[in-house]
Amino acid sequence: MSDTMIQVIAIMQLIVQYLLLPASFLLTFILPVAFYIIKRRYLWFSIPLTVIMELIINWDNFMYYESRGLMILFTLAQAAVMAVFILVLKYIGVKTKR
């Protein structure tokens, strides 16, 4: 394997490990489900709320110059996973209404 491929696999492993942390897991998966149950209209509001909560929780990592880029990458990956999860929830909601 090339060095680039090994680096991509390593970054993907780090992102998956990050998403499995308790706080990140709750924000990524449980918060959209809660919005889906309470009020589906505000489901997309969970993404900016999660980003703000990640900033608050990991403020020290965002302010340290060596880990800032990695934390931004993790937060963007978390927002992308949330967007896909929200689309799946919306698709399930449309299927159950029919």
Residue pairs with C-beta under 8 A, 6 or more apart in sequence:
11 73
14 70
14 74
15 73
15 74
15 77
18 24
18 74
18 77
18 78
19 25
19 28
19 77
19 78
19 81
23 57
24 54
24 78
27 50
27 53
27 54
27 78
28 50
28 78
28 81
28 82
28 85
29 85
31 46
31 49
31 50
32 43
32 46
32 82
32 85
32 86
32 89
33 89
34 46
35 42
35 43
35 45
35 46
36 43
36 89
36 93
40 90
40 93
43 86
43 89
43 90
44 86
46 82
46 86
47 79
47 82
47 83
47 86
50 78
50 79
50 82
51 75
51 79
54 75
54 78
55 62
55 75
58 71
61 67
61 68
61 70
61 71
62 68
62 71
62 72
